[in-house]
Amino acid sequence: MNRRIACCTNAECERCAEARGTPIEIAPLVVADIAARVVKGQQTYGRALTTHDGRDGLWDAYEEALDLALYLRKEIAERDA
C-alpha cells in the first residue's frame, strides 16, 4: 500500500493537508482486515483457527508481536533516513 505521511502537525502545511485528505473511519477497515485474514488462514491451513488445536496461542501472539516491532522499527528507520 502506498500511504502518504503527514510531515508535521501544522494545519497550514500543504503537504500535510494533502496527506490527511478525507477522514476515514478505522473500525470498518480493521473488521475487513480481520475477515481477509480469516479467509487467508483457511486457504493456507485448510481450516479455521480454533481452540485446542495443539498450538500455543500465547507464544504465537508473542512471536507476532516481535515481528510487529521489527516492521515498525524498519518503517521508522526508513522514514527518518
WOVENKA-V650942 format. One record per run of one state. SS is the DSSP state (H for helix, E for strand, C for the rest). FROM is the first residue (numbers start at 1). LEN is the number of residues. If there is no record, write none. Layout:
# WOVENKA-V650942
SS|FROM|LEN  SS|FROM|LEN
This chain:
# WOVENKA-V650942
C|1|13  H|14|7  C|21|5  H|26|20  C|46|11  H|57|24  C|81|1
